[in-house]
Amino acid sequence: MRLQKVLASAGVASRRVSEDLIVAGRVRVNGTVVTELGRRIHPETDLVAVDNIAVQLDNTKLYLMLNKPAGVYSSMRDERGRTDLSYWAEQYEERIFNVGRLDAETTGLLIMTNDGDLAHTLAHPSFGVAKTYIAKVEGRVSPQTIATLTRGIDLEDGPIAADKARLMTSASDSTSSLVEITLHSGRNRIVRRMLDAVGHPVIDLVRRQFGPLHLGTLQIGQIRPLTSAELGQVLTLSRDGAERGAEKGVGQDTENGADQDAEKNAGGR
């Protein structure tokens, strides 16, 4: 198909505006700038970007954001019959699965998709996608404790350091504090274990950000498709990560593999 027709079908712009984007050198195919209007591509295999933001050409792919409630296990079919993600997955004809996991009592942003390559890249710790959490913890957190979290602490499964941490508020009676913590580790229940190790057990934990995605005003229990801008950011992150992974020899999982990984590791953060 002609490139401008593909861009128009993907909802990037009208065919005429898409032609202008191509002529202006703002469109890349497989990493190379294309300026010829007659260029033909294969939407199933070629990678297209506009202004260095990836464009999804496959309309069979779904990309969703869920604000996971407490008490829900990050599994598509919980073997013990506990509340899982099937309630939301059953709303779609396509077989979707979760990207990574949150432990049952942690709420917040969970990506669901049927794109196995994207799921692998975003969830695999080797790609270093950052996640941001807000934790309500016991006691008054000191600046020294925040520094300890970013400097690093030793846990039973090895050292760990937050990429960023900051104290948001402390209760006037010193009974609790709100801490924001950002890290890229995928280790099981890592945020809870870090805060417990510095003497401030978690009372409530919510994931507010995953890579470029922000939970925003999405209410607990609601699910929605990613916006065009969000999808472009996530696809760009995924493709960049896949390229780096290929250079390092990190393989891609299939959709089934990504789903099975999520099933096995439903413990979460």
LUMLUMFI-198952 format. One line per 5 residues: number of its first residue (from 1); for each residue x, y, z of N, C-alpha, C. Coordinates in nm, 2 decimals. Example, Ala and Ser with C-alpha at 12.3 -4.5 7.8 and 13.67 -1.06 7.14 Angstrom:
% LUMLUMFI-198952
1) 1.32/-0.57/0.78/1.23/-0.45/0.78/1.32/-0.33/0.78; 1.28/-0.22/0.71/1.37/-0.11/0.71/1.29/0.00/0.79
***
This chain:
% LUMLUMFI-198952
1) 0.08/-0.12/0.00/0.00/0.00/0.00/0.09/0.13/0.00; 0.04/0.23/-0.06/0.11/0.36/-0.06/0.12/0.41/0.08; 0.23/0.47/0.11/0.26/0.51/0.25/0.15/0.61/0.30; 0.12/0.71/0.21/0.02/0.81/0.26/-0.12/0.75/0.28; -0.15/0.64/0.21/-0.28/0.58/0.24/-0.27/0.50/0.37
6) -0.16/0.44/0.40/-0.15/0.37/0.52/-0.16/0.47/0.64; -0.09/0.58/0.63/-0.10/0.68/0.74/-0.24/0.73/0.76; -0.31/0.75/0.65/-0.45/0.80/0.66/-0.53/0.69/0.73; -0.51/0.57/0.69/-0.59/0.46/0.75/-0.56/0.44/0.90; -0.44/0.47/0.94/-0.40/0.46/1.08/-0.45/0.58/1.16
11) -0.51/0.68/1.10/-0.57/0.79/1.17/-0.46/0.90/1.20; -0.35/0.89/1.14/-0.25/0.99/1.16/-0.29/1.13/1.11; -0.34/1.13/0.99/-0.39/1.26/0.93/-0.46/1.22/0.80; -0.53/1.32/0.73/-0.59/1.29/0.60/-0.48/1.25/0.50; -0.52/1.19/0.39/-0.42/1.15/0.29/-0.34/1.27/0.24
16) -0.41/1.39/0.22/-0.34/1.51/0.18/-0.23/1.56/0.28; -0.27/1.56/0.41/-0.18/1.60/0.51/-0.07/1.50/0.53; -0.10/1.37/0.51/0.00/1.27/0.52/0.10/1.29/0.41; 0.06/1.33/0.29/0.16/1.35/0.18/0.25/1.47/0.22; 0.19/1.57/0.28/0.27/1.69/0.33/0.38/1.64/0.43
21) 0.34/1.55/0.52/0.43/1.50/0.62/0.55/1.43/0.56; 0.51/1.35/0.46/0.62/1.27/0.39/0.71/1.36/0.32; 0.66/1.46/0.24/0.75/1.55/0.16/0.84/1.63/0.26; 0.78/1.66/0.38/0.86/1.74/0.47/0.97/1.66/0.55; 0.97/1.53/0.52/1.08/1.45/0.58/1.05/1.41/0.72
26) 0.92/1.41/0.76/0.88/1.38/0.90/0.84/1.23/0.92; 0.85/1.15/0.81/0.80/1.01/0.82/0.92/0.92/0.80; 0.93/0.82/0.89/1.04/0.72/0.87/0.97/0.58/0.85; 1.03/0.50/0.77/0.99/0.36/0.75/1.12/0.28/0.79; 1.10/0.19/0.89/1.21/0.11/0.93/1.34/0.19/0.97
31) 1.31/0.31/1.02/1.42/0.39/1.07/1.48/0.49/0.97; 1.43/0.48/0.84/1.49/0.56/0.73/1.38/0.67/0.69; 1.42/0.79/0.68/1.33/0.90/0.63/1.29/0.87/0.49; 1.16/0.88/0.47/1.10/0.86/0.33/1.04/0.99/0.29; 1.08/1.04/0.17/1.02/1.16/0.12/0.95/1.14/-0.02
36) 0.95/1.02/-0.07/0.88/0.99/-0.20/0.74/0.96/-0.18; 0.65/1.02/-0.25/0.50/1.00/-0.23/0.46/0.86/-0.28; 0.54/0.81/-0.37/0.50/0.68/-0.43/0.55/0.56/-0.35; 0.61/0.58/-0.24/0.67/0.47/-0.16/0.56/0.37/-0.12; 0.58/0.24/-0.14/0.48/0.14/-0.10/0.55/0.07/0.02
41) 0.46/0.03/0.12/0.51/-0.04/0.23/0.42/-0.16/0.26; 0.46/-0.25/0.35/0.38/-0.36/0.40/0.34/-0.33/0.54; 0.21/-0.30/0.57/0.17/-0.26/0.70/0.19/-0.37/0.80; 0.19/-0.49/0.76/0.21/-0.60/0.86/0.35/-0.62/0.91; 0.45/-0.57/0.83/0.59/-0.59/0.87/0.67/-0.47/0.88
46) 0.64/-0.36/0.81/0.72/-0.24/0.82/0.68/-0.15/0.94; 0.79/-0.09/1.00/0.77/0.00/1.11/0.77/0.14/1.07; 0.66/0.22/1.10/0.65/0.35/1.06/0.64/0.45/1.18; 0.71/0.56/1.16/0.71/0.66/1.27/0.69/0.80/1.21; 0.62/0.89/1.28/0.60/1.03/1.23/0.66/1.12/1.34
51) 0.75/1.20/1.31/0.82/1.29/1.40/0.88/1.20/1.52; 0.93/1.09/1.48/1.00/0.99/1.57/0.91/0.93/1.67; 0.77/0.94/1.65/0.68/0.87/1.73/0.62/0.75/1.65; 0.62/0.63/1.71/0.58/0.52/1.64/0.43/0.52/1.61; 0.39/0.46/1.49/0.25/0.46/1.45/0.21/0.31/1.44
56) 0.10/0.27/1.50/0.05/0.14/1.49/-0.03/0.12/1.37; 0.01/0.03/1.28/-0.06/0.00/1.16/-0.16/-0.12/1.17; -0.14/-0.20/1.27/-0.22/-0.32/1.28/-0.34/-0.29/1.37; -0.46/-0.28/1.31/-0.58/-0.24/1.39/-0.64/-0.36/1.46; -0.57/-0.47/1.46/-0.62/-0.59/1.54/-0.56/-0.58/1.68
61) -0.47/-0.49/1.71/-0.40/-0.48/1.84/-0.48/-0.39/1.93; -0.49/-0.43/2.05/-0.56/-0.35/2.16/-0.46/-0.31/2.26; -0.48/-0.18/2.31/-0.39/-0.13/2.41/-0.48/-0.06/2.51; -0.48/-0.11/2.63/-0.58/-0.06/2.73/-0.51/-0.03/2.86; -0.57/0.07/2.94/-0.52/0.10/3.07/-0.63/0.07/3.17
66) -0.60/-0.01/3.27/-0.69/-0.04/3.38/-0.64/0.02/3.51; -0.74/0.08/3.59/-0.70/0.12/3.72/-0.75/0.00/3.81; -0.65/-0.09/3.84/-0.68/-0.21/3.91/-0.73/-0.19/4.06; -0.84/-0.25/4.09/-0.88/-0.23/4.23/-0.80/-0.32/4.33; -0.81/-0.30/4.45/-0.75/-0.38/4.55/-0.83/-0.51/4.56
71) -0.76/-0.62/4.59/-0.83/-0.75/4.60/-0.84/-0.83/4.47; -0.78/-0.77/4.36/-0.78/-0.83/4.23/-0.64/-0.89/4.20; -0.63/-1.01/4.16/-0.51/-1.08/4.13/-0.47/-1.05/3.99; -0.34/-1.03/3.96/-0.29/-1.00/3.83/-0.28/-1.13/3.75; -0.39/-1.19/3.72/-0.39/-1.32/3.65/-0.52/-1.32/3.57
76) -0.51/-1.39/3.45/-0.63/-1.40/3.37/-0.72/-1.52/3.41; -0.66/-1.61/3.49/-0.74/-1.73/3.53/-0.68/-1.78/3.66; -0.72/-1.72/3.77/-0.66/-1.76/3.90/-0.70/-1.90/3.94; -0.60/-1.98/3.97/-0.62/-2.13/3.99/-0.70/-2.15/4.12; -0.70/-2.05/4.21/-0.77/-2.07/4.34/-0.91/-2.01/4.33
81) -0.95/-1.96/4.22/-1.09/-1.90/4.21/-1.10/-1.76/4.26; -0.99/-1.69/4.29/-0.99/-1.56/4.35/-1.02/-1.46/4.24; -1.07/-1.34/4.28/-1.10/-1.24/4.18/-0.98/-1.20/4.10; -0.99/-1.21/3.96/-0.88/-1.19/3.87/-0.92/-1.09/3.76; -0.84/-1.08/3.66/-0.86/-0.98/3.55/-0.95/-1.02/3.45
86) -1.01/-1.14/3.46/-1.10/-1.19/3.35/-1.22/-1.11/3.34; -1.27/-1.04/3.45/-1.39/-0.96/3.44/-1.37/-0.85/3.33; -1.25/-0.79/3.32/-1.22/-0.69/3.23/-1.19/-0.75/3.09; -1.11/-0.86/3.09/-1.08/-0.92/2.96/-1.20/-0.97/2.88; -1.30/-1.01/2.95/-1.42/-1.07/2.89/-1.50/-0.96/2.82
91) -1.47/-0.84/2.84/-1.54/-0.73/2.77/-1.49/-0.71/2.63; -1.39/-0.78/2.59/-1.33/-0.77/2.45/-1.33/-0.90/2.38; -1.35/-0.90/2.25/-1.35/-1.02/2.18/-1.21/-1.08/2.16; -1.11/-0.99/2.15/-0.97/-1.03/2.14/-0.92/-1.09/2.27; -0.83/-1.18/2.27/-0.77/-1.24/2.39/-0.66/-1.14/2.44
96) -0.68/-1.08/2.55/-0.59/-0.98/2.60/-0.53/-1.03/2.73; -0.42/-0.97/2.77/-0.35/-1.01/2.89/-0.28/-0.89/2.95; -0.24/-0.91/3.08/-0.18/-0.79/3.15/-0.03/-0.78/3.12; 0.02/-0.66/3.12/0.16/-0.64/3.11/0.22/-0.62/3.25; 0.30/-0.72/3.29/0.35/-0.72/3.42/0.24/-0.75/3.52
101) 0.26/-0.70/3.64/0.16/-0.74/3.75/0.17/-0.64/3.86; 0.06/-0.64/3.94/0.06/-0.57/4.07/0.01/-0.67/4.17; 0.06/-0.67/4.29/0.01/-0.76/4.39/-0.14/-0.73/4.42; -0.21/-0.83/4.48/-0.35/-0.82/4.50/-0.40/-0.69/4.57; -0.32/-0.64/4.67/-0.37/-0.53/4.75/-0.31/-0.40/4.69
106) -0.23/-0.40/4.59/-0.19/-0.28/4.52/-0.28/-0.24/4.41; -0.32/-0.11/4.41/-0.41/-0.06/4.31/-0.33/0.02/4.21; -0.40/0.06/4.10/-0.34/0.15/4.00/-0.32/0.10/3.86; -0.23/0.16/3.79/-0.21/0.15/3.65/-0.16/0.01/3.61; -0.24/-0.06/3.53/-0.21/-0.19/3.47/-0.24/-0.18/3.32
111) -0.14/-0.21/3.24/-0.16/-0.22/3.09/-0.21/-0.35/3.05; -0.31/-0.36/2.97/-0.36/-0.48/2.91/-0.36/-0.47/2.76; -0.32/-0.58/2.69/-0.30/-0.58/2.55/-0.31/-0.72/2.49; -0.31/-0.72/2.36/-0.29/-0.85/2.29/-0.16/-0.85/2.20; -0.07/-0.75/2.23/0.05/-0.73/2.16/0.16/-0.79/2.25
116) 0.20/-0.92/2.22/0.30/-0.99/2.30/0.44/-0.92/2.30; 0.48/-0.87/2.18/0.61/-0.81/2.18/0.62/-0.69/2.27; 0.52/-0.60/2.26/0.51/-0.48/2.35/0.51/-0.52/2.49; 0.43/-0.62/2.52/0.42/-0.67/2.66/0.55/-0.72/2.72; 0.63/-0.79/2.64/0.76/-0.84/2.68/0.85/-0.72/2.70
121) 0.86/-0.63/2.61/0.95/-0.52/2.62/0.92/-0.43/2.74; 0.79/-0.40/2.77/0.76/-0.31/2.88/0.78/-0.38/3.02; 0.75/-0.52/3.02/0.76/-0.59/3.15/0.89/-0.64/3.18; 0.98/-0.67/3.09/1.10/-0.73/3.12/1.20/-0.64/3.19; 1.25/-0.67/3.30/1.34/-0.58/3.38/1.46/-0.53/3.30
126) 1.51/-0.61/3.20/1.63/-0.57/3.13/1.61/-0.45/3.05; 1.49/-0.41/3.02/1.46/-0.29/2.94/1.45/-0.17/3.02; 1.44/-0.18/3.15/1.45/-0.07/3.24/1.34/0.03/3.23; 1.21/-0.01/3.21/1.10/0.08/3.21/1.06/0.12/3.35; 1.06/0.25/3.37/1.03/0.30/3.51/0.89/0.30/3.55
131) 0.86/0.27/3.67/0.72/0.28/3.73/0.73/0.37/3.85; 0.62/0.45/3.87/0.61/0.54/3.98/0.49/0.50/4.07; 0.52/0.49/4.20/0.42/0.45/4.30/0.40/0.56/4.41; 0.29/0.57/4.46/0.26/0.65/4.58/0.22/0.55/4.69; 0.30/0.56/4.80/0.28/0.47/4.91/0.24/0.55/5.04
136) 0.13/0.51/5.10/0.10/0.55/5.24/0.17/0.46/5.33; 0.25/0.51/5.42/0.33/0.42/5.50/0.31/0.46/5.65; 0.35/0.36/5.74/0.34/0.39/5.88/0.46/0.48/5.92; 0.43/0.57/6.01/0.53/0.66/6.07/0.56/0.78/5.99; 0.64/0.86/6.05/0.69/0.99/5.98/0.82/0.96/5.91
141) 0.83/0.97/5.78/0.95/0.94/5.70/1.04/1.07/5.70; 1.16/1.04/5.73/1.26/1.15/5.74/1.33/1.17/5.61; 1.40/1.29/5.59/1.48/1.31/5.47/1.59/1.20/5.46; 1.64/1.16/5.57/1.75/1.06/5.57/1.70/0.93/5.52; 1.58/0.89/5.55/1.52/0.77/5.50/1.50/0.78/5.34
146) 1.46/0.89/5.30/1.45/0.91/5.15/1.58/0.89/5.08; 1.68/0.95/5.14/1.82/0.94/5.09/1.86/0.79/5.09; 1.83/0.72/5.19/1.86/0.58/5.20/1.80/0.50/5.09; 1.67/0.53/5.05/1.60/0.46/4.95/1.67/0.48/4.81; 1.72/0.60/4.79/1.79/0.63/4.66/1.93/0.59/4.66
151) 1.99/0.58/4.78/2.13/0.54/4.78/2.14/0.39/4.77; 2.04/0.32/4.82/2.03/0.17/4.81/2.03/0.10/4.94; 1.96/-0.01/4.94/1.96/-0.10/5.06/1.97/-0.24/5.02; 2.01/-0.32/5.11/2.03/-0.47/5.09/1.90/-0.54/5.13; 1.85/-0.62/5.04/1.74/-0.71/5.07/1.79/-0.86/5.06
156) 1.70/-0.95/5.10/1.74/-1.09/5.10/1.78/-1.14/4.96; 1.72/-1.08/4.85/1.75/-1.12/4.72/1.85/-1.02/4.64; 1.92/-0.94/4.72/2.02/-0.85/4.66/1.99/-0.71/4.69; 2.09/-0.62/4.65/2.07/-0.47/4.68/1.97/-0.41/4.58; 1.91/-0.30/4.62/1.82/-0.23/4.54/1.82/-0.09/4.57
161) 1.80/0.00/4.47/1.79/0.14/4.50/1.68/0.20/4.41; 1.61/0.30/4.47/1.51/0.37/4.39/1.57/0.46/4.29; 1.51/0.48/4.18/1.56/0.57/4.08/1.54/0.72/4.14; 1.42/0.73/4.20/1.38/0.86/4.26/1.29/0.83/4.38; 1.30/0.92/4.48/1.20/0.90/4.59/1.19/1.04/4.65
166) 1.07/1.07/4.70/1.04/1.20/4.76/0.93/1.18/4.86; 0.94/1.26/4.97/0.84/1.27/5.07/0.73/1.37/5.03; 0.61/1.32/5.02/0.50/1.41/4.98/0.43/1.48/5.10; 0.39/1.40/5.19/0.33/1.46/5.32/0.35/1.37/5.43; 0.34/1.43/5.55/0.35/1.35/5.68/0.23/1.39/5.76
171) 0.17/1.29/5.83/0.06/1.33/5.92/0.11/1.41/6.04; 0.03/1.50/6.08/0.07/1.59/6.19/0.10/1.51/6.32; 0.03/1.39/6.33/0.05/1.32/6.45/0.16/1.21/6.43; 0.23/1.21/6.32/0.34/1.12/6.29/0.29/0.97/6.27; 0.16/0.95/6.25/0.12/0.82/6.23/0.14/0.76/6.09
176) 0.15/0.85/5.99/0.17/0.80/5.85/0.23/0.91/5.77; 0.28/0.86/5.65/0.34/0.95/5.55/0.31/0.91/5.41; 0.31/1.00/5.32/0.30/0.96/5.18/0.43/0.98/5.11; 0.48/0.87/5.04/0.61/0.87/4.97/0.58/0.83/4.83; 0.65/0.91/4.74/0.65/0.88/4.60/0.78/0.81/4.56
181) 0.78/0.70/4.50/0.90/0.62/4.47/0.89/0.57/4.32; 1.01/0.59/4.25/1.02/0.55/4.11/1.13/0.45/4.10; 1.11/0.34/4.03/1.21/0.24/4.01/1.18/0.16/3.89; 1.28/0.09/3.83/1.26/0.01/3.71/1.27/-0.14/3.74; 1.29/-0.18/3.87/1.30/-0.32/3.90/1.17/-0.39/3.88
186) 1.18/-0.52/3.84/1.06/-0.60/3.83/1.05/-0.70/3.94; 1.13/-0.69/4.05/1.13/-0.79/4.15/1.00/-0.79/4.23; 0.97/-0.91/4.28/0.84/-0.93/4.35/0.82/-0.84/4.47; 0.71/-0.77/4.48/0.67/-0.69/4.59/0.78/-0.59/4.63; 0.86/-0.54/4.54/0.98/-0.47/4.57/0.96/-0.34/4.65
191) 0.85/-0.27/4.61/0.83/-0.14/4.68/0.79/-0.17/4.83; 0.70/-0.26/4.85/0.67/-0.30/4.99/0.79/-0.34/5.07; 0.87/-0.42/5.01/0.99/-0.48/5.08/1.09/-0.37/5.11; 1.11/-0.27/5.02/1.20/-0.16/5.04/1.15/-0.08/5.16; 1.03/-0.04/5.16/0.98/0.05/5.26/0.97/-0.02/5.40
196) 0.94/-0.15/5.39/0.95/-0.23/5.52/1.09/-0.23/5.58; 1.19/-0.24/5.49/1.33/-0.26/5.53/1.38/-0.13/5.59; 1.32/-0.01/5.56/1.36/0.11/5.62/1.27/0.15/5.74; 1.19/0.06/5.78/1.11/0.08/5.90/0.97/0.15/5.88; 0.92/0.15/5.76/0.79/0.21/5.73/0.70/0.12/5.64
201) 0.64/0.02/5.71/0.55/-0.07/5.63/0.44/0.00/5.56; 0.41/-0.05/5.44/0.31/0.01/5.35/0.17/-0.02/5.41; 0.09/0.09/5.41/-0.05/0.08/5.44/-0.13/0.07/5.32; -0.11/0.16/5.22/-0.17/0.15/5.09/-0.07/0.18/4.98; -0.09/0.12/4.86/0.01/0.14/4.76/-0.06/0.15/4.62
206) -0.03/0.25/4.55/-0.09/0.27/4.41/0.01/0.30/4.31; 0.01/0.24/4.20/0.10/0.27/4.09/0.03/0.38/4.00; 0.10/0.49/3.99/0.05/0.61/3.92/0.10/0.62/3.78; 0.22/0.56/3.75/0.28/0.58/3.62/0.35/0.45/3.58; 0.34/0.42/3.45/0.42/0.31/3.39/0.48/0.36/3.26
211) 0.61/0.38/3.26/0.68/0.44/3.15/0.62/0.58/3.12; 0.57/0.61/3.00/0.52/0.74/2.97/0.37/0.75/3.01; 0.31/0.65/3.06/0.16/0.65/3.09/0.14/0.69/3.23; 0.03/0.78/3.24/-0.01/0.83/3.37/-0.15/0.79/3.40; -0.18/0.75/3.52/-0.32/0.71/3.56/-0.42/0.82/3.54
216) -0.38/0.94/3.57/-0.47/1.05/3.55/-0.59/1.04/3.64; -0.71/1.07/3.57/-0.83/1.07/3.65/-0.91/0.94/3.63; -0.85/0.84/3.58/-0.92/0.71/3.56/-0.96/0.65/3.69; -1.09/0.62/3.71/-1.14/0.58/3.84/-1.10/0.43/3.86; -1.10/0.39/3.99/-1.07/0.25/4.03/-1.17/0.16/3.96
221) -1.12/0.06/3.90/-1.21/-0.04/3.83/-1.25/0.00/3.69; -1.21/0.11/3.64/-1.24/0.15/3.50/-1.12/0.11/3.41; -1.16/0.09/3.29/-1.06/0.05/3.18/-1.09/0.13/3.06; -0.99/0.17/2.99/-1.01/0.25/2.87/-0.90/0.23/2.77; -0.92/0.25/2.64/-0.81/0.24/2.54/-0.71/0.35/2.56
226) -0.59/0.33/2.52/-0.49/0.44/2.52/-0.53/0.54/2.42; -0.50/0.67/2.44/-0.52/0.77/2.34/-0.41/0.75/2.23; -0.43/0.82/2.12/-0.34/0.81/2.01/-0.20/0.86/2.06; -0.19/0.97/2.14/-0.07/1.02/2.19/0.00/0.92/2.28; -0.08/0.86/2.37/-0.02/0.76/2.46/0.03/0.64/2.39
231) -0.05/0.59/2.29/-0.01/0.47/2.22/0.12/0.50/2.14; 0.13/0.62/2.08/0.26/0.65/2.01/0.38/0.65/2.11; 0.36/0.70/2.23/0.47/0.70/2.32/0.51/0.56/2.37; 0.41/0.48/2.39/0.43/0.34/2.44/0.50/0.26/2.33; 0.45/0.27/2.20/0.50/0.19/2.09/0.65/0.24/2.07
236) 0.67/0.37/2.08/0.81/0.42/2.06/0.90/0.36/2.16; 0.86/0.36/2.29/0.94/0.30/2.40/0.96/0.16/2.37; 0.86/0.09/2.33/0.87/-0.06/2.30/0.97/-0.09/2.19; 0.96/-0.01/2.08/1.05/-0.04/1.97/1.19/0.00/2.00; 1.21/0.11/2.07/1.35/0.14/2.11/1.40/0.04/2.21
241) 1.32/-0.01/2.30/1.37/-0.11/2.39/1.40/-0.24/2.32; 1.32/-0.28/2.22/1.34/-0.40/2.14/1.47/-0.39/2.06; 1.50/-0.27/2.01/1.63/-0.26/1.94/1.75/-0.27/2.03; 1.74/-0.21/2.15/1.84/-0.23/2.24/1.86/-0.37/2.29; 1.74/-0.44/2.31/1.74/-0.58/2.35/1.80/-0.67/2.24
246) 1.78/-0.64/2.12/1.84/-0.72/2.01/1.99/-0.70/2.01; 2.03/-0.58/2.04/2.18/-0.56/2.04/2.24/-0.64/2.16; 2.16/-0.65/2.27/2.22/-0.72/2.39/2.18/-0.87/2.38; 2.11/-0.92/2.28/2.07/-1.06/2.27/1.95/-1.10/2.36; 1.87/-1.00/2.40/1.75/-1.03/2.48/1.64/-1.06/2.38
251) 1.58/-1.18/2.39/1.48/-1.23/2.29/1.34/-1.17/2.32; 1.25/-1.18/2.23/1.12/-1.14/2.24/1.03/-1.26/2.28; 0.93/-1.24/2.37/0.83/-1.34/2.40/0.72/-1.34/2.30; 0.65/-1.45/2.29/0.53/-1.46/2.21/0.42/-1.41/2.30; 0.30/-1.39/2.24/0.18/-1.35/2.32/0.16/-1.45/2.43
256) 0.16/-1.58/2.40/0.14/-1.68/2.50/0.25/-1.68/2.61; 0.37/-1.66/2.57/0.48/-1.65/2.67/0.46/-1.53/2.76; 0.42/-1.42/2.71/0.40/-1.30/2.79/0.28/-1.33/2.89; 0.18/-1.39/2.84/0.06/-1.43/2.93/0.10/-1.52/3.03; 0.18/-1.63/3.00/0.22/-1.73/3.10/0.31/-1.67/3.20
261) 0.39/-1.57/3.16/0.48/-1.51/3.26/0.40/-1.43/3.36; 0.30/-1.36/3.31/0.21/-1.28/3.40/0.14/-1.38/3.49; 0.10/-1.50/3.44/0.03/-1.59/3.53/0.12/-1.64/3.64; 0.24/-1.67/3.61/0.33/-1.73/3.70/0.37/-1.63/3.81; 0.38/-1.50/3.77/0.43/-1.40/3.86/0.33/-1.31/3.91
266) 0.22/-1.35/3.95/0.10/-1.27/3.99/0.12/-1.20/4.12; 0.24/-1.22/4.19/0.26/-1.16/4.32/0.27/-1.01/4.31; 0.34/-0.96/4.22/0.34/-0.81/4.19/0.42/-0.73/4.29; 0.39/-0.60/4.29/0.47/-0.50/4.36/0.41/-0.48/4.50
***
